C-alpha cells in the first residue's frame, strides 16, 4: 500500500499511553486478584496511543 506511511510516532505514542495506563491500572489492583479482563484497558490504550502518536508525528513532521 503506497499511501500508508509508518513513522516512529506510533511506537512512541503507543508505548507512552500503554505504560502510563498500565502503571495506573496495575498500581490500584491486587496482583493476586488479576482476572482475564485485566489487560483490556492497557491494550486499548496502547492501540489508541499508537494511532494518536502516528497522526501527531505525521502532522508535526509532515515535511520530512
PDB file with SEQRES, HELIX, SHEET and CRYST1 records, atoms N, CA, C and O in Angstrom:
SEQRES   1 A   64  UNK UNK UNK UNK UNK UNK UNK UNK UNK UNK UNK UNK UNK          
SEQRES   2 A   64  UNK UNK UNK UNK UNK UNK UNK UNK UNK UNK UNK UNK UNK          
SEQRES   3 A   64  UNK UNK UNK UNK UNK UNK UNK UNK UNK UNK UNK UNK UNK          
SEQRES   4 A   64  UNK UNK UNK UNK UNK UNK UNK UNK UNK UNK UNK UNK UNK          
SEQRES   5 A   64  UNK UNK UNK UNK UNK UNK UNK UNK UNK UNK UNK UNK              
HELIX    1 AA1 UNK A    8  UNK A   27  1                                  20    
HELIX    2 AA2 UNK A   31  UNK A   33  5                                   3    
HELIX    3 AA3 UNK A   40  UNK A   60  1                                  21    
CRYST1    1.000    1.000    1.000  90.00  90.00  90.00 P 1           1          
ATOM      1  N   UNK A   1       0.835  -1.174   0.000  1.00  0.00           N  
ATOM      2  CA  UNK A   1       0.000   0.000   0.000  1.00  0.00           C  
ATOM      3  C   UNK A   1       0.881   1.239   0.000  1.00  0.00           C  
ATOM      4  O   UNK A   1       1.446   1.578   1.040  1.00  0.00           O  
ATOM      5  N   UNK A   2       1.013   1.900  -1.083  1.00  0.00           N  
ATOM      6  CA  UNK A   2       1.935   3.029  -1.161  1.00  0.00           C  
ATOM      7  C   UNK A   2       1.455   4.286  -0.438  1.00  0.00           C  
ATOM      8  O   UNK A   2       2.260   5.182  -0.185  1.00  0.00           O  
ATOM      9  N   UNK A   3       0.170   4.377  -0.100  1.00  0.00           N  
ATOM     10  CA  UNK A   3      -0.313   5.604   0.536  1.00  0.00           C  
ATOM     11  C   UNK A   3      -0.242   5.576   2.060  1.00  0.00           C  
ATOM     12  O   UNK A   3      -0.649   6.543   2.704  1.00  0.00           O  
ATOM     13  N   UNK A   4       0.257   4.506   2.648  1.00  0.00           N  
ATOM     14  CA  UNK A   4       0.392   4.424   4.103  1.00  0.00           C  
ATOM     15  C   UNK A   4       1.848   4.635   4.472  1.00  0.00           C  
ATOM     16  O   UNK A   4       2.728   3.927   3.983  1.00  0.00           O  
ATOM     17  N   UNK A   5       2.103   5.606   5.332  1.00  0.00           N  
ATOM     18  CA  UNK A   5       3.461   5.886   5.789  1.00  0.00           C  
ATOM     19  C   UNK A   5       3.526   5.659   7.295  1.00  0.00           C  
ATOM     20  O   UNK A   5       2.823   6.311   8.068  1.00  0.00           O  
ATOM     21  N   UNK A   6       4.367   4.739   7.689  1.00  0.00           N  
ATOM     22  CA  UNK A   6       4.560   4.483   9.111  1.00  0.00           C  
ATOM     23  C   UNK A   6       5.667   5.383   9.632  1.00  0.00           C  
ATOM     24  O   UNK A   6       6.627   5.670   8.918  1.00  0.00           O  
ATOM     25  N   UNK A   7       5.537   5.825  10.865  1.00  0.00           N  
ATOM     26  CA  UNK A   7       6.537   6.698  11.449  1.00  0.00           C  
ATOM     27  C   UNK A   7       6.754   6.327  12.910  1.00  0.00           C  
ATOM     28  O   UNK A   7       5.964   5.576  13.481  1.00  0.00           O  
ATOM     29  N   UNK A   8       7.811   6.842  13.517  1.00  0.00           N  
ATOM     30  CA  UNK A   8       8.124   6.490  14.908  1.00  0.00           C  
ATOM     31  C   UNK A   8       7.114   7.014  15.918  1.00  0.00           C  
ATOM     32  O   UNK A   8       7.122   6.573  17.068  1.00  0.00           O  
ATOM     33  N   UNK A   9       6.253   7.933  15.528  1.00  0.00           N  
ATOM     34  CA  UNK A   9       5.262   8.471  16.457  1.00  0.00           C  
ATOM     35  C   UNK A   9       4.302   7.420  16.969  1.00  0.00           C  
ATOM     36  O   UNK A   9       3.870   7.475  18.120  1.00  0.00           O  
ATOM     37  N   UNK A  10       3.964   6.459  16.118  1.00  0.00           N  
ATOM     38  CA  UNK A  10       3.075   5.383  16.552  1.00  0.00           C  
ATOM     39  C   UNK A  10       3.694   4.544  17.644  1.00  0.00           C  
ATOM     40  O   UNK A  10       3.022   4.186  18.612  1.00  0.00           O  
ATOM     41  N   UNK A  11       4.948   4.229  17.503  1.00  0.00           N  
ATOM     42  CA  UNK A  11       5.652   3.452  18.523  1.00  0.00           C  
ATOM     43  C   UNK A  11       5.784   4.240  19.821  1.00  0.00           C  
ATOM     44  O   UNK A  11       5.537   3.711  20.905  1.00  0.00           O  
ATOM     45  N   UNK A  12       6.170   5.492  19.705  1.00  0.00           N  
ATOM     46  CA  UNK A  12       6.345   6.331  20.899  1.00  0.00           C  
ATOM     47  C   UNK A  12       5.008   6.544  21.604  1.00  0.00           C  
ATOM     48  O   UNK A  12       4.915   6.387  22.821  1.00  0.00           O  
ATOM     49  N   UNK A  13       3.980   6.900  20.846  1.00  0.00           N  
ATOM     50  CA  UNK A  13       2.664   7.134  21.446  1.00  0.00           C  
ATOM     51  C   UNK A  13       2.072   5.883  22.057  1.00  0.00           C  
ATOM     52  O   UNK A  13       1.497   5.927  23.144  1.00  0.00           O  
ATOM     53  N   UNK A  14       2.213   4.762  21.356  1.00  0.00           N  
ATOM     54  CA  UNK A  14       1.683   3.506  21.882  1.00  0.00           C  
ATOM     55  C   UNK A  14       2.353   3.096  23.174  1.00  0.00           C  
ATOM     56  O   UNK A  14       1.687   2.703  24.132  1.00  0.00           O  
ATOM     57  N   UNK A  15       3.664   3.187  23.201  1.00  0.00           N  
ATOM     58  CA  UNK A  15       4.381   2.825  24.423  1.00  0.00           C  
ATOM     59  C   UNK A  15       4.057   3.779  25.571  1.00  0.00           C  
ATOM     60  O   UNK A  15       3.881   3.353  26.713  1.00  0.00           O  
ATOM     61  N   UNK A  16       3.981   5.072  25.257  1.00  0.00           N  
ATOM     62  CA  UNK A  16       3.693   6.048  26.316  1.00  0.00           C  
ATOM     63  C   UNK A  16       2.304   5.819  26.905  1.00  0.00           C  
ATOM     64  O   UNK A  16       2.158   5.736  28.124  1.00  0.00           O  
ATOM     65  N   UNK A  17       1.282   5.716  26.053  1.00  0.00           N  
ATOM     66  CA  UNK A  17      -0.078   5.513  26.553  1.00  0.00           C  
ATOM     67  C   UNK A  17      -0.198   4.164  27.255  1.00  0.00           C  
ATOM     68  O   UNK A  17      -0.828   4.069  28.308  1.00  0.00           O  
ATOM     69  N   UNK A  18       0.400   3.121  26.682  1.00  0.00           N  
ATOM     70  CA  UNK A  18       0.310   1.792  27.281  1.00  0.00           C  
ATOM     71  C   UNK A  18       0.990   1.712  28.634  1.00  0.00           C  
ATOM     72  O   UNK A  18       0.444   1.129  29.571  1.00  0.00           O  
ATOM     73  N   UNK A  19       2.167   2.287  28.744  1.00  0.00           N  
ATOM     74  CA  UNK A  19       2.907   2.237  30.007  1.00  0.00           C  
ATOM     75  C   UNK A  19       2.224   3.070  31.084  1.00  0.00           C  
ATOM     76  O   UNK A  19       2.108   2.631  32.228  1.00  0.00           O  
ATOM     77  N   UNK A  20       1.774   4.259  30.728  1.00  0.00           N  
ATOM     78  CA  UNK A  20       1.106   5.121  31.712  1.00  0.00           C  
ATOM     79  C   UNK A  20      -0.186   4.475  32.192  1.00  0.00           C  
ATOM     80  O   UNK A  20      -0.446   4.423  33.394  1.00  0.00           O  
ATOM     81  N   UNK A  21      -0.996   3.983  31.257  1.00  0.00           N  
ATOM     82  CA  UNK A  21      -2.256   3.351  31.643  1.00  0.00           C  
ATOM     83  C   UNK A  21      -2.011   2.073  32.436  1.00  0.00           C  
ATOM     84  O   UNK A  21      -2.694   1.814  33.427  1.00  0.00           O  
ATOM     85  N   UNK A  22      -1.039   1.274  32.003  1.00  0.00           N  
ATOM     86  CA  UNK A  22      -0.718   0.054  32.742  1.00  0.00           C  
ATOM     87  C   UNK A  22      -0.243   0.350  34.155  1.00  0.00           C  
ATOM     88  O   UNK A  22      -0.604  -0.353  35.099  1.00  0.00           O  
ATOM     89  N   UNK A  23       0.561   1.386  34.297  1.00  0.00           N  
ATOM     90  CA  UNK A  23       1.045   1.750  35.631  1.00  0.00           C  
ATOM     91  C   UNK A  23      -0.105   2.182  36.534  1.00  0.00           C  
ATOM     92  O   UNK A  23      -0.142   1.834  37.714  1.00  0.00           O  
ATOM     93  N   UNK A  24      -1.034   2.935  35.975  1.00  0.00           N  
ATOM     94  CA  UNK A  24      -2.179   3.390  36.785  1.00  0.00           C  
ATOM     95  C   UNK A  24      -3.087   2.219  37.145  1.00  0.00           C  
ATOM     96  O   UNK A  24      -3.495   2.075  38.297  1.00  0.00           O  
ATOM     97  N   UNK A  25      -3.400   1.387  36.160  1.00  0.00           N  
ATOM     98  CA  UNK A  25      -4.308   0.264  36.403  1.00  0.00           C  
ATOM     99  C   UNK A  25      -3.698  -0.742  37.372  1.00  0.00           C  
ATOM    100  O   UNK A  25      -4.349  -1.156  38.331  1.00  0.00           O  
ATOM    101  N   UNK A  26      -2.449  -1.136  37.124  1.00  0.00           N  
ATOM    102  CA  UNK A  26      -1.860  -2.195  37.941  1.00  0.00           C  
ATOM    103  C   UNK A  26      -1.357  -1.706  39.292  1.00  0.00           C  
ATOM    104  O   UNK A  26      -1.019  -2.525  40.147  1.00  0.00           O  
ATOM    105  N   UNK A  27      -1.298  -0.404  39.507  1.00  0.00           N  
ATOM    106  CA  UNK A  27      -0.933   0.078  40.835  1.00  0.00           C  
ATOM    107  C   UNK A  27      -2.142   0.115  41.761  1.00  0.00           C  
ATOM    108  O   UNK A  27      -1.997   0.228  42.979  1.00  0.00           O  
ATOM    109  N   UNK A  28      -3.333   0.019  41.180  1.00  0.00           N  
ATOM    110  CA  UNK A  28      -4.544   0.116  42.002  1.00  0.00           C  
ATOM    111  C   UNK A  28      -5.212  -1.229  42.245  1.00  0.00           C  
ATOM    112  O   UNK A  28      -6.195  -1.291  42.982  1.00  0.00           O  
ATOM    113  N   UNK A  29      -4.705  -2.317  41.643  1.00  0.00           N  
ATOM    114  CA  UNK A  29      -5.327  -3.624  41.847  1.00  0.00           C  
ATOM    115  C   UNK A  29      -4.384  -4.539  42.606  1.00  0.00           C  
ATOM    116  O   UNK A  29      -3.174  -4.317  42.650  1.00  0.00           O  
ATOM    117  N   UNK A  30      -4.959  -5.563  43.197  1.00  0.00           N  
ATOM    118  CA  UNK A  30      -4.169  -6.578  43.889  1.00  0.00           C  
ATOM    119  C   UNK A  30      -3.699  -7.601  42.864  1.00  0.00           C  
ATOM    120  O   UNK A  30      -4.514  -8.136  42.112  1.00  0.00           O  
ATOM    121  N   UNK A  31      -2.422  -7.878  42.820  1.00  0.00           N  
ATOM    122  CA  UNK A  31      -1.853  -8.770  41.809  1.00  0.00           C  
ATOM    123  C   UNK A  31      -2.406 -10.184  41.939  1.00  0.00           C  
ATOM    124  O   UNK A  31      -2.418 -10.926  40.957  1.00  0.00           O  
ATOM    125  N   UNK A  32      -2.863 -10.573  43.125  1.00  0.00           N  
ATOM    126  CA  UNK A  32      -3.410 -11.916  43.322  1.00  0.00           C  
ATOM    127  C   UNK A  32      -4.844 -12.041  42.814  1.00  0.00           C  
ATOM    128  O   UNK A  32      -5.360 -13.153  42.695  1.00  0.00           O  
ATOM    129  N   UNK A  33      -5.491 -10.920  42.515  1.00  0.00           N  
ATOM    130  CA  UNK A  33      -6.875 -10.940  42.062  1.00  0.00           C  
ATOM    131  C   UNK A  33      -7.011 -10.520  40.602  1.00  0.00           C  
ATOM    132  O   UNK A  33      -8.090 -10.097  40.184  1.00  0.00           O  
ATOM    133  N   UNK A  34      -5.946 -10.627  39.825  1.00  0.00           N  
ATOM    134  CA  UNK A  34      -5.990 -10.245  38.420  1.00  0.00           C  
ATOM    135  C   UNK A  34      -6.749 -11.305  37.643  1.00  0.00           C  
ATOM    136  O   UNK A  34      -6.389 -12.482  37.650  1.00  0.00           O  
ATOM    137  N   UNK A  35      -7.810 -10.865  36.973  1.00  0.00           N  
ATOM    138  CA  UNK A  35      -8.606 -11.783  36.166  1.00  0.00           C  
ATOM    139  C   UNK A  35      -8.245 -11.678  34.697  1.00  0.00           C  
ATOM    140  O   UNK A  35      -7.311 -10.962  34.336  1.00  0.00           O  
ATOM    141  N   UNK A  36      -8.976 -12.384  33.847  1.00  0.00           N  
ATOM    142  CA  UNK A  36      -8.663 -12.381  32.413  1.00  0.00           C  
ATOM    143  C   UNK A  36      -8.926 -11.037  31.731  1.00  0.00           C  
ATOM    144  O   UNK A  36      -8.374 -10.779  30.662  1.00  0.00           O  
ATOM    145  N   UNK A  37      -9.743 -10.193  32.316  1.00  0.00           N  
ATOM    146  CA  UNK A  37     -10.046  -8.904  31.701  1.00  0.00           C  
ATOM    147  C   UNK A  37      -9.149  -7.769  32.151  1.00  0.00           C  
ATOM    148  O   UNK A  37      -9.389  -6.617  31.789  1.00  0.00           O  
ATOM    149  N   UNK A  38      -8.132  -8.063  32.923  1.00  0.00           N  
ATOM    150  CA  UNK A  38      -7.286  -7.001  33.476  1.00  0.00           C  
ATOM    151  C   UNK A  38      -6.448  -6.307  32.424  1.00  0.00           C  
ATOM    152  O   UNK A  38      -6.008  -5.178  32.643  1.00  0.00           O  
ATOM    153  N   UNK A  39      -6.215  -6.940  31.298  1.00  0.00           N  
ATOM    154  CA  UNK A  39      -5.339  -6.365  30.287  1.00  0.00           C  
ATOM    155  C   UNK A  39      -6.094  -5.653  29.173  1.00  0.00           C  
ATOM    156  O   UNK A  39      -5.466  -5.157  28.237  1.00  0.00           O  
ATOM    157  N   UNK A  40      -7.410  -5.588  29.243  1.00  0.00           N  
ATOM    158  CA  UNK A  40      -8.191  -4.972  28.170  1.00  0.00           C  
ATOM    159  C   UNK A  40      -7.938  -3.473  28.071  1.00  0.00           C  
ATOM    160  O   UNK A  40      -7.731  -2.962  26.970  1.00  0.00           O  
ATOM    161  N   UNK A  41      -7.949  -2.773  29.168  1.00  0.00           N  
ATOM    162  CA  UNK A  41      -7.780  -1.310  29.144  1.00  0.00           C  
ATOM    163  C   UNK A  41      -6.356  -0.921  28.729  1.00  0.00           C  
ATOM    164  O   UNK A  41      -6.218  -0.039  27.882  1.00  0.00           O  
ATOM    165  N   UNK A  42      -5.290  -1.521  29.271  1.00  0.00           N  
ATOM    166  CA  UNK A  42      -3.944  -1.160  28.801  1.00  0.00           C  
ATOM    167  C   UNK A  42      -3.715  -1.469  27.322  1.00  0.00           C  
ATOM    168  O   UNK A  42      -3.026  -0.708  26.642  1.00  0.00           O  
ATOM    169  N   UNK A  43      -4.271  -2.560  26.811  1.00  0.00           N  
ATOM    170  CA  UNK A  43      -4.103  -2.871  25.391  1.00  0.00           C  
ATOM    171  C   UNK A  43      -4.860  -1.864  24.538  1.00  0.00           C  
ATOM    172  O   UNK A  43      -4.355  -1.425  23.505  1.00  0.00           O  
ATOM    173  N   UNK A  44      -6.062  -1.496  24.956  1.00  0.00           N  
ATOM    174  CA  UNK A  44      -6.814  -0.470  24.240  1.00  0.00           C  
ATOM    175  C   UNK A  44      -6.058   0.857  24.255  1.00  0.00           C  
ATOM    176  O   UNK A  44      -6.013   1.551  23.239  1.00  0.00           O  
ATOM    177  N   UNK A  45      -5.468   1.216  25.385  1.00  0.00           N  
ATOM    178  CA  UNK A  45      -4.687   2.455  25.474  1.00  0.00           C  
ATOM    179  C   UNK A  45      -3.456   2.393  24.584  1.00  0.00           C  
ATOM    180  O   UNK A  45      -3.064   3.407  24.006  1.00  0.00           O  
ATOM    181  N   UNK A  46      -2.845   1.231  24.463  1.00  0.00           N  
ATOM    182  CA  UNK A  46      -1.694   1.076  23.581  1.00  0.00           C  
ATOM    183  C   UNK A  46      -2.096   1.322  22.124  1.00  0.00           C  
ATOM    184  O   UNK A  46      -1.368   1.987  21.387  1.00  0.00           O  
ATOM    185  N   UNK A  47      -3.237   0.795  21.708  1.00  0.00           N  
ATOM    186  CA  UNK A  47      -3.699   0.976  20.335  1.00  0.00           C  
ATOM    187  C   UNK A  47      -4.074   2.420  20.073  1.00  0.00           C  
ATOM    188  O   UNK A  47      -3.699   2.979  19.043  1.00  0.00           O  
ATOM    189  N   UNK A  48      -4.810   3.035  20.993  1.00  0.00           N  
ATOM    190  CA  UNK A  48      -5.195   4.444  20.833  1.00  0.00           C  
ATOM    191  C   UNK A  48      -3.950   5.328  20.822  1.00  0.00           C  
ATOM    192  O   UNK A  48      -3.868   6.263  20.025  1.00  0.00           O  
ATOM    193  N   UNK A  49      -2.997   5.051  21.681  1.00  0.00           N  
ATOM    194  CA  UNK A  49      -1.756   5.826  21.706  1.00  0.00           C  
ATOM    195  C   UNK A  49      -0.963   5.692  20.423  1.00  0.00           C  
ATOM    196  O   UNK A  49      -0.349   6.655  19.965  1.00  0.00           O  
ATOM    197  N   UNK A  50      -0.971   4.500  19.838  1.00  0.00           N  
ATOM    198  CA  UNK A  50      -0.265   4.303  18.572  1.00  0.00           C  
ATOM    199  C   UNK A  50      -0.899   5.122  17.460  1.00  0.00           C  
ATOM    200  O   UNK A  50      -0.193   5.755  16.674  1.00  0.00           O  
ATOM    201  N   UNK A  51      -2.218   5.116  17.388  1.00  0.00           N  
ATOM    202  CA  UNK A  51      -2.904   5.932  16.378  1.00  0.00           C  
ATOM    203  C   UNK A  51      -2.651   7.418  16.607  1.00  0.00           C  
ATOM    204  O   UNK A  51      -2.329   8.150  15.671  1.00  0.00           O  
ATOM    205  N   UNK A  52      -2.798   7.858  17.848  1.00  0.00           N  
ATOM    206  CA  UNK A  52      -2.612   9.278  18.150  1.00  0.00           C  
ATOM    207  C   UNK A  52      -1.172   9.711  17.885  1.00  0.00           C  
ATOM    208  O   UNK A  52      -0.940  10.774  17.308  1.00  0.00           O  
ATOM    209  N   UNK A  53      -0.218   8.907  18.298  1.00  0.00           N  
ATOM    210  CA  UNK A  53       1.184   9.242  18.058  1.00  0.00           C  
ATOM    211  C   UNK A  53       1.537   9.262  16.586  1.00  0.00           C  
ATOM    212  O   UNK A  53       2.314  10.108  16.143  1.00  0.00           O  
ATOM    213  N   UNK A  54       0.969   8.332  15.819  1.00  0.00           N  
ATOM    214  CA  UNK A  54       1.229   8.279  14.391  1.00  0.00           C  
ATOM    215  C   UNK A  54       0.693   9.528  13.699  1.00  0.00           C  
ATOM    216  O   UNK A  54       1.390  10.133  12.885  1.00  0.00           O  
ATOM    217  N   UNK A  55      -0.531   9.914  14.016  1.00  0.00           N  
ATOM    218  CA  UNK A  55      -1.108  11.107  13.409  1.00  0.00           C  
ATOM    219  C   UNK A  55      -0.406  12.380  13.867  1.00  0.00           C  
ATOM    220  O   UNK A  55      -0.190  13.289  13.066  1.00  0.00           O  
ATOM    221  N   UNK A  56      -0.049  12.454  15.144  1.00  0.00           N  
ATOM    222  CA  UNK A  56       0.642  13.644  15.651  1.00  0.00           C  
ATOM    223  C   UNK A  56       2.017  13.785  15.009  1.00  0.00           C  
ATOM    224  O   UNK A  56       2.410  14.885  14.622  1.00  0.00           O  
ATOM    225  N   UNK A  57       2.749  12.685  14.895  1.00  0.00           N  
ATOM    226  CA  UNK A  57       4.070  12.722  14.262  1.00  0.00           C  
ATOM    227  C   UNK A  57       3.935  13.153  12.805  1.00  0.00           C  
ATOM    228  O   UNK A  57       4.715  13.978  12.328  1.00  0.00           O  
ATOM    229  N   UNK A  58       2.965  12.610  12.105  1.00  0.00           N  
ATOM    230  CA  UNK A  58       2.747  12.983  10.713  1.00  0.00           C  
ATOM    231  C   UNK A  58       2.348  14.437  10.555  1.00  0.00           C  
ATOM    232  O   UNK A  58       2.739  15.080   9.581  1.00  0.00           O  
ATOM    233  N   UNK A  59       1.578  14.967  11.493  1.00  0.00           N  
ATOM    234  CA  UNK A  59       1.150  16.357  11.424  1.00  0.00           C  
ATOM    235  C   UNK A  59       2.318  17.304  11.727  1.00  0.00           C  
ATOM    236  O   UNK A  59       2.488  18.319  11.052  1.00  0.00           O  
ATOM    237  N   UNK A  60       3.113  16.972  12.734  1.00  0.00           N  
ATOM    238  CA  UNK A  60       4.215  17.853  13.142  1.00  0.00           C  
ATOM    239  C   UNK A  60       5.370  17.790  12.141  1.00  0.00           C  
ATOM    240  O   UNK A  60       5.936  18.821  11.778  1.00  0.00           O  
ATOM    241  N   UNK A  61       5.716  16.581  11.698  1.00  0.00           N  
ATOM    242  CA  UNK A  61       6.870  16.409  10.818  1.00  0.00           C  
ATOM    243  C   UNK A  61       6.439  16.047   9.398  1.00  0.00           C  
ATOM    244  O   UNK A  61       7.024  15.150   8.790  1.00  0.00           O  
ATOM    245  N   UNK A  62       5.434  16.723   8.867  1.00  0.00           N  
ATOM    246  CA  UNK A  62       4.892  16.356   7.564  1.00  0.00           C  
ATOM    247  C   UNK A  62       5.837  16.657   6.399  1.00  0.00           C  
ATOM    248  O   UNK A  62       5.632  16.128   5.306  1.00  0.00           O  
ATOM    249  N   UNK A  63       6.836  17.466   6.588  1.00  0.00           N  
ATOM    250  CA  UNK A  63       7.770  17.803   5.508  1.00  0.00           C  
ATOM    251  C   UNK A  63       8.978  16.891   5.455  1.00  0.00           C  
ATOM    252  O   UNK A  63       9.800  17.026   4.549  1.00  0.00           O  
ATOM    253  N   UNK A  64       9.117  15.973   6.387  1.00  0.00           N  
ATOM    254  CA  UNK A  64      10.295  15.086   6.403  1.00  0.00           C  
ATOM    255  C   UNK A  64      10.127  13.930   5.465  1.00  0.00           C  
ATOM    256  O   UNK A  64      11.020  13.090   5.354  1.00  0.00           O  
TER     257      UNK A  64                                                      
END                                                                             
